Amino acid sequence: MTYVLPIVYAVASLVTFAAYGFDKRRARLGGRRTPEARLHLLELCGGWPGALLGQRVFRHKTQKVSFLVITWAIIALHLAAWAWWVGHTW
């Protein structure tokens, strides 16, 4: 059980990173885009580290303030949940 959460975060981050790359490519080519709600859902499922990396590497979704506010709210939620969990397990 100890290794389940890191694996979930790693897999979700890889999927999210790939989704950011795919969406950036589609944006450049004028194709059908990945809905922002789907990107946020991937972040919420533990893929927020991959989202941050994807934003930096692909220079994608870095200017839209409303998108970034939700991304950082999801990150804060994860960090708060981790802080709560660590505080209750020690």
Phi, psi and omega in degrees: 000332183298327185267355185294310183297315176299324178293318178299313179298318181295312180295315179298322179292319177297316179296317181293317177302314178297321179296320176297316179297317178297315181295320178297317179298315179295325178296318180293322184271355180077023181270186180291128187269160172281127179300142179301324179299325179290320177298318179293324177297319177297320176299315182296328180282008177111002183269014182297326176297320177294327177294314179299317179294318179297323177297320182286311185294314184267356185050053187235136178061038182256351183251340184277104187299317182298323178292315181295324178299316180292318178302312181290331175293321177295318178298315179299320178298315178297315181295322177295319178296318177297316180298317179297314183296315179296320179295331181265352180257350181266000000 
